[in-house]
């Protein structure tokens, strides 16, 4: 290993030696990525800069060769003067990057050229850590044999350390990724410290329990426990491995931990919850029984009430047999409501005495009335001390039965109003739901006329995204809503939305018309929301399909509504595909999609015979678009500046391909210091192109949606989100 000064080796990233990337420099990067060694030789002979670094992340040819594991190209570049310790923008050298490669040869070639086998990037990653993260066994062994520090803790940036980030070891990385063989080697061959802690105090056992693959979790946990890993360590929220194991809902994993000699079975997390509490809350009867048989204390909360709320009488009976009692909690003197809209009424209801109806405290009085309904109204209440909206039905009511049945089947649907439970007394059924602040109708009434910031309507997109997910999951659970309207969509204190009012819902029997009714109502709601409720929902229902589509303010809304009104044959799964529709893309995502498509090589090189450019050709009826003759619609200074990048007059042309290339290239250069004036003309590119060419995204989407190029589209929205369960009004939570 060379012994020259380490400081001299730590080169910072520079675009190229002459300050400007040549075509040959970029071609060299591409040839290395393609592992075309003959082309690499040719470009080096022609004078390509062997130490050129691409601007965005600082990757050099040697970085790319090291990552790919191509030892021949690594050797060739080194022989032509490639700097072995050139750093990317994140501080990673080619040697560190080589730890990712499956082939160990780049490490062998680079090791003599670096000052320290334990050199790290700005985030503290070494080549040894990278090998552990990616499960590269041979690289791990090679680095260990050449002096890699197995137990080195990751040194985080100073601002990260202040919030206790960093400090992980290779063993923690391998445990989290579920690399069983790597964990075994680290523990048994390399003497990794099984109880090393990161800056948050977590050990490898906590990391292992973060993995989603339960079989890998069990295998890694078994190895760690076999080496006496501390089972009472704490993770985020001060959760112990036992609590995390319960949350994995795996009996074998819990059993494995309970067999450890020094396990503290009654340890609590930051919320005061034990493993047994978590098991009861998650309705895990077998795990709860196992914990009790192993000595878990039942004096850790109102376990019987939780089991009862989960409709598990057997578990409630078992808990009582093991000493659990229903706790009495007197009202706190300094109690404050969560809801702002209903706060004063809640304070009064909390203070006064009312006989309990099971776990429900309620007073049927106008002071506490939230809304009228077709049967018994909606009132404020407390269910198990939780602020709730209580919807009343007569006992045995078909509507009430439908409401409870549907809510029970959709407890896991995070976009449906949270159902806490129900109680019955004196011929009445009380259905207890999350208390929200407003209905969608009331919210839009209150905010009508407010300008949309930057003209991008994030509220509409987020509300409708939540609504689509709610209805999609409802359909997948075997129900249809049959009463989708603004009064039945609730808005919480954080402007989150959830679906409510299921007393007209029905189980789906295969009749497509019931789902089609929901889809048609969704189409009306899309128009209602994007137009801020200016046309009432009832008036929209009276319009023809043609007139409704004509009222769409943009191509995205028009196409989305068309899909809802004409869903085709597979109606049950129809909404899943629509969640990836451009309507739900942010302007930034739309802009990023256009840039990514414009980065296709056939577009950049104007290969008119290329598949993507053929796909993007307009049809006979598509000449009238906002981007026809687009070069005349771009700011003249910006157009001139961008054309100067081309030599010999090879300027941008009025084609869709060139527009996408223009968007891609402008995105690459807009933030450079030399382009400040261009930036001032354009402003925010995502907004500029959305407003300048409002139909471009839909055009590209329609052309590419069923092709391989849909890989550039944003991923469908995650179906999970925090429950809409706090901050004000239930079913008709707007105004009475």
N, C-alpha and C positions, 0 to 999 in steps of 0.2 A: 504494500500500500504506500502511495506517495506521501511524502511528509511536508510538501510545500505549504505555505500559510493558508489556513482555512479561509481567512477573510478574502484572500485573492481569488479563491475559487467560487465564492458566492456571488456570481454575476446576477445582476438584476435584469428583468426582461426589457428588451429594446426591440422596436419594430424591425429594424435591419441596420446593417452597418452604415448605409447611406441615408437612413432616415425615411426611406420610401420603399415600399414593397414593389419588386419587379414581378412581371409575369412569371419569370423563371423561379422566383422565390416561392410563389404560391403553388406553382406546378411541382416544385420539389416536395412541399408538404403533401400534396396529393399523391405523388408517386410513392412516397414513403408509406402513406396510409394504405395505398393499393398493393404495397410490398412488391413493386415493380423495380427490381434492382437494376436492370439494364437502363431503364429510364432515369433512375437516380444517378447512375454513373454518367449518363449523357448530360444531364442538367448540371452536375458538378463540373464537368469538363467545359460546359458553356459559360460557367462563371456564376451559377446560382449561389446565393449566400448560405453556407452550411449552418450558420448560426442565426438565420432569420427566425423571428418569432411573430406568430400571428397576433394581431392587435387585441382581440377580445380577451383571451385568456393567457396569452404568452407561450403557447405551445411551439416548440422548435422541432425541426426534423428529428433530432435525437430523442426528444420526449416521445414523439409518435412511434419511432422505431422501438424504443424501450417498452412502451405499453403493448405493442403488438407481439413482442417476444421474438422478433426477427433478428437473430444474432448476426447474420451476414450483413444486414444493412447497418446495424449498430457499429460493427467493425469497420465497414466502409466509411461511414460518417466520421468516426474517430480518426481514421487515417487521413481524412481530408480536413482535419482541424476543428471538428466539432468540440465545443467546450463541454466537458462532462458535468460541470456543476452549474450550468446555466439554470436559472430558476424561472418557473412560471409565475404568474401573478399571485398565486397562492403560496409561493415559496417552494414548490416541489421541484426537485432536481430530477434528471433522467433516472438516476439510481433509485430514488424513492418510487417513481412511477413504475420502474421495472419490477417492483414487488407485486404489482397487479398481474403481470404476465404469467401465463401458464408455463412458458419455457424459461428455464433458469439461466440460459446462456447470456442474456443481456446483463444480469447481475454479475456473472463471472467476468465479463469484459469490462464493466464499469467499476467494479470494486477496487482495482488497483489505481483508479484515477481519482478516487474521492478521499477526503481527509478523514472521514469518520463514518463507519458503518451505521452509526446511530444518528446520522444527520436527519433533521426533521423539517417539515414545511411550517408555515406560519400557524397552522392549527395543531402542531405537535405530532403529526403523523410521520413515522419512520417507514422504511421499506419493510421492516419486520412486521409492523402493525398492518400495513397494506396487505401483506401476504396472509395475515390472520383474518382480516376482514373478508378477503376473497377466497379463502380456503385453499391457498396454494401451498400444498404440503412440501413439495420439493424445494421451493423457494424458502420456506420457513426453515427447513433443515440446513440449507446452504448458509443462510444468514446466521443461524445459531452457531454453526461450526466456525464461522468467521467473526465471532465476537459480538453479535447482536445482543443487546440487553433485553432479556426476556421480560423483566419486570419494570421496564421503564414506564413512567406515568406520562400521559400526554400533557404537554405544556400548552395551555390555552393562552389566547391573547389576554391582555390585562383586564379589558372591560368584560370579557367572558368569565375570567376568574372571580371577578367581583360578585357575579351572580352564581358562583359555585359551579360553573361549567368546566368541562375538561377533567383531566386526571385519570382517564381510563387507561387500561393496559391492553396488551394484545389478547390476553385471556378473556377479558370482558368483551372485546370485539367479537372474538370467535364464539363465545357463549351466546351473545345476542343474535348472531347470524345463524346459529344452530349448526355450526361446522363440527360435528361430533368427533371426527378423526383428528382435527386440529386441536380440539380441547384435550383429547386423550394424550396426544403427543406433548402438548405444552405441560400438562400435569405430570405425566409419568416419565417423559424423556428429558424435559428441559427445566424441571423443577420450578414451574411458574407458581407464584404466591397465590394460593386459592382464596386468601382473605384480604388481598390488597383492596384498598378503597379508592374510589374516585373522589372528586372534590365535593360531591354531595353525600359521601359516606356510603355509597353503594358498592357491593362486591359483585363478583361474577355470577353468583346465584341470582341476584336481582336482575342482572342483565339477561340471564337465560330465560327468565319468566316473562320477558318482553316479547319473545318470539311468538308468532301466531300459529306455528306448526306444533301441535301438542305432542306428537311423537318425538320430534327433535327436542322439545322442552324436556320431556321425560328422560330421554337418553343423556342429554347434557347435565340435567339435575342429578341423575344417578351418579355420573362421574364426579361431579363436584362434591356431593355428599360423601362419596367414597373417600375423598381426600379431606374430610372434616371441614367443609365450608361452614361458616357461621350461619346458623339458621334463624338467628334473631336480629339480623341486620335490618336496616330500614331503607325503603325506596322512596319514591316521590309520594307526598302525602303521608309520610311515615308508615307506609304499609309494609308489613313483614312478608317474608316469602310465603308464609302460611296463608295470609289474607289474599295475596296475589294468586296462590294456587287455587283457593276457593273460587276466586273470580274467573279462573280458567274453566270452572265447572267440571273438573276431572277428578273422579274419586281416587284413581290410582296415584295421581300426583299428590293429593292431600295425604293419602295413606303413607306415601314415601317420606313425607316431611314429619308426620306424626311419629314415625319410628325412630326419629333422631333423639338421642338421649337428653339433650339440653333444650329441647323446644319449649318456648314460652307460649303456651296455647291461648292464654288470655290477654296477650299484648294487644294494645289498641292502636289505631291509626290516628291521624291528626283530628279526625271527627269523633273520636272516642268509640269507634266501631271495632269489634273483634271479628275473628274469623267466623265464629258461630253466628253473630249478627248478620254478616255478609251472606252466609249460607241460607239463613232464614229469609232474608230479603230477596235473594235470588231464587227462592222456592226450591232449594236443593235438599230434599228430604233425607236422602241417603248420607250425604256429606254432613248434614246437621246431626243426624243420629250418631255417625262415627265420632264427631267432635265431642258430643255429650258423653258417649261411652268412654272416651279418652280423658274425661275430666273437665271439659270446657264449662265455665260458669254460665248459667242462664241469667245471671243478674247483670245484664249488659244492655238493657233496653227493653222496650215493650214487645218482646218476641211473640207472645201470643197474639197481640193485635196485628203484628205484621203477617203472621201465618194466616190469620183469619181474613185479612185484607186480600191475601193471595188465594183465597178459597181453598185452603189446605187444612181441613179440620183434623185430619190424622196427625199432621205435624203439630198443630196447636195442642192436641191431646197429649202427644209425646212430650212436648215442652213442659206442659203443666206437670206431668208425671216426674219430670226432672227438676222441678222447683221453680219454673218460670211463673211469674205473676204479672197481672196487668197493672202497670204503674199508674199512680195518680200524680198528676202534675198541676198544682194550683197556678192560676194565672199570675204572670210576673207583673209587678207594679209598673215597670218601665217598658212594657210591651209596646212595640210600634208595628203598624201594618206594613206589608210590602207594597200593596197597591196604593197608588196616589189618587186615582179617580174615586175609589170606593173607601178611602182611608178613614174618614170620620165615622161613617156608618159601621165599619169594622171595629173601630175602637169602642164604640158603644156596645155592640153585640158581644165583644170580648169581655167587657166589664160586667155586664148584667148576668144574673143567674137564669139558666134555662135548663129544664130537664133534658137529659141526653137521650137521643134516639140511637141506640148503639154507640157508635163513635162520632155521631153527628150532633152538633149544636146548631140550632136554627130557630128563628122566630119569624112566623108568617105575618109580616106587617109591612105596610107600604114603605116604611123607612128603609127596609132592607131589600126591597124589590128591585131586581135588575131589569126584568123585561116580562112582557106578556107572552104566553104561548097558547096553543090551541087547547091545552088541558089545564095545567096547574100553575103556570108561571115559573120564573127563575128567580131565586133568592140568594142572598149572601149567606154563608155559613162557615163553620169550621169542622173539618173532618179529620179526626186524629190530630187536632191542633193546626192543621193546614188550612189556610184561606182557600175557600172553594166557592164556586157557583153551583147552586143546587137546583136541578131541574125536577119539577114535581109531576108525577102521573098518578092516576088512580091505580090502585093495586090490581094486577091482572090486565092492565091496559095493553093491547097489542102494540101500540106505539112505544110504550115503555119497555116492553119485552124486546122489541126490535133495537131500541137504543142500547140497552145493556148488552144484548147478544153481540151486536156489531162492535161496541167498544171493547168488550172482553177479547174478541178475536183480533183486535188491532192494537193491543197494548204495546206491541213492539214498534208500531208505526209512529215514528217520531214527529210526523207532520200532522198527526191527528191530536186533538185536544186530549190532554192527559185525563184518564179515568182513574179516580182514586178508590171508588167503591160505591156501594149502594146500601140503603137501609129501608126497612118497611115498618110502618106503624099505622094502626087505625085506618086501614084501607088506602093508605098512600104509599107510593114508591118514591124514594128520594135518590136521585142519581147525582153523585158528587163529582164535579169536573174542575179542571184548572180555571182559575179566575184570571181573565184577561182584561185589558183596558177598554177595547172598542170592538165593534164589528167593522168589517171592511167598508160597509156603507157609511157608517158614522165617521170613520177615519177620513175617507175621501171628502165627505161633506165639510169636515172641519178644516181640511187642507186645500180645498179647491181654490184655484187661482194662484197658488204658490209656484214660482218659477222652478223649473228643474235645473239644478246646478250642472253647468257645462252641457246641458241638453241631453245628457245620458241618463235615462230613467232607471236607475238602479233599484228603486223601490218596486216598480212594476215587475222588473225581471226577478227580483228575489221573492216577492209575494207569489207570483205565478209559478215559479220553480217549486216552491214549497207546496203549492196547491196541486201541481201535476204529480209530484211525488206521493202526496197523500192519497190521491185518487188511484194512482197506479198500484200502490201497496194495498189499498182497499179492494181493488179488483182481484189482485193476486190472492188475497185472503178469502175470496169467494163471495164478496158482497158488492153491491152497487148502491150508490148514494140516493139517487132519484130526487134530490132536492137541493142541487147546487145553486146557490144564489148568494149575493153579497152579505145578507144578514147572517149567514151560516159560516162565514169565514171570520175568524177572530184574530185580532192584532194585539200582541202583548206590549209591555212597556218598552221593549227594545225594537219595536217595529217588526218583530217576527210574526209569521202567520201560521195558523193551523186550522184544520177543518173540524167543524162541529155539526151538531144536529143530525142524528142518525135515526130519528123515529119514523122515517119513511123508507129507510134502507131495506133492501131485500136480498136474499141469497140468490146468487146467480145460478140458473138452471141450464144454461147453455143458449138461452135466447139472446142473440146479438143485439136486439133492439134495446134491451135494458142498458147495456153498456153504451150503445150509440146515443141514448138520451143523456147519459153523463158526459160523453164527449162533446155533444152539441152544446150542453150547458157550459162546459169549459171554454168552448169557442166564444160564447157570449161573454163569459167572464174576462177572457183575454181583451176583447174590445172594450168592455166596461172599465177595466183597470188602466189600459194604455191611454184611454180618453178621459181618465180621472173622474169617471162617474158623471160626466156632463150630460150624457144621455142615460136616462134611468134604465135599469135592467129590464123592467117590464116593457118599456118601449122597444128595446132591442129584441125582445122575444117576438114582437109583432112584425118585425121586418123580414123580408125574403132573404134567402141565402145570398143571392146576388148582391143585394143592397148592403148586407152585412159585410161581405168581402170588400165591397167598394169603400166602406168606411175605414178600412185599415189604413193607418198613417204611413206605413212603410212596407217594403217587400217582405221583410221577415215576418211581420204580423200577418200579412195577407196569406203567405204560404202556410204558416202555422195553423191559421184558422181553417184554411182549405183542407188541411190534413185532418183536422178534428171533425169537420162536417162530412168528409168523404173518407172514412178510415180504411176502407177495403175489407178484406175477409178476416184477418187475424185481429179482431177487435180487443181481445183480452190483453194482449201484449203490446197494443198499439202505442201506449204512452211511453214505454221504455225507450223506443227509438226516438221519440220526439224530445226527450230530455237532452239529446245532443244537438237539437236544432239551433241554427244561428241566432234565433230569437233570444236564447239563453246565454249567448256569448257576450261577455263584456266588450266594450269598444277596444280595450287593450288586447283581448283575446282575438278579436276579429283582425286587428292590425297585425298581430303576431302570426296569425294563419296566413294572411296575404304575404307577409315577409318570407315565411317558410316555404310557401309554394313558389314564390319568386326565386328561391335559392336552388330550385331544381336545375341541374346542369343543362338540360335541354333548353330551358328558358334563358339561362344566363348566356348560353352560346348561340341562341337563336337557331337552334336546330329545328327548322320548320317541319321536318319529317318526323320529329320526336313525338312520342305518343301523347305527352301532356299538352303540347301545343295543338295537336290535332283535336284533342278533346275540348280545348278551350275556344275553338273556332266558333263564331256566332252562326246561328242558323238564319234562314231567310227572314224570319219574323223578329229577329233580335237586334236589328240595326239601331233601333231607338232606345239607347241607354244613356245614362248620365256620363259614361266614360267613352262614348264615341268621340273621336278627335280629342282625346284627353290631353294631348300636349298643349293645346291652346287654352286649356282650363287651369293649368298649373301656373302659379305665380311666375311671371316672365324672368325675373332675376334668378329664381330657383331653377327654372328650366335651363337657363343659360349656364348656370353654375354646374348643374349635373351633366350637361352635354359636354362640358370641358374635360370631363374625365375620359372621353373617347378621343382617339386620334384620327386624323384624316377624314373628318366630317362624318364619322359613323355614329350619327346621333340617334336618339330615341325615336321610335316610330309609333304611329297611332294604332297599336295592336294591344290586345289584352295581355299577351306575353310580355311585351315591353313595359306596360304599366306595372305589372307585378315585379318585373326586374327593377324598375325605377323605385318602387316602394321598398324593395329589399335593399337596394344600394343606398337610398337616402337614409334608411334606418341605420346602416353601417356607418354613415359619415355625419349625420345631423348633429351629433353631440361633440364633434371635434372642435377645438378652440378656433381653428381657422374658418369654421363655418357658422360663426355667431350670427352674422347677418342673415344667413339662410335660415337658421333656427328661429330668428325673430320674425321672419316672414311666415314660416310654417306653424310655429307654436307647438302644441302637442300633436305629434304626427297621427296618433290614433283618432283624435277628434277631427283633424284636418281632412284625412281621407274618408272618414265616415260621412262628413258633411259634404265634401266635394263630390264623392261618388257613392251615394247611399244605396245603390243597387248592386255594387260590385261584389260584396261578400256573398249575397244570395246567388249571383250569377256563377261565381266560382264554386259555391257549395253544390248547386244543381248540376254543374258539369262534372264534378269530381266525386260526388257522394257515394257512388257505387263502384269506385275504382280504387286501385292501390294507393292513390294519392290522398285518400281520406285520412291517412296516417298523420297528416298535418293539421287535422281538425282538433280542437280541444276535446279532452276526454269528457264523457258524460258526467254530470254533476254527481257527487257522492250522495248516496241516499240517506246517510246518517247526519243528524244535526241535533243540537240540544233540544230537549222537549219544550214545547210551547206550554209552560206550566207555571208561570208566575207573573204577578204584576197587575192583576185586575180582571174582569168580567167573563162569565161563562157563555152559554149558548147564545142568547140574544143579548150580548154584552154591550150593545150600544146604548141607545136611549129607550126607555120604556115606551 
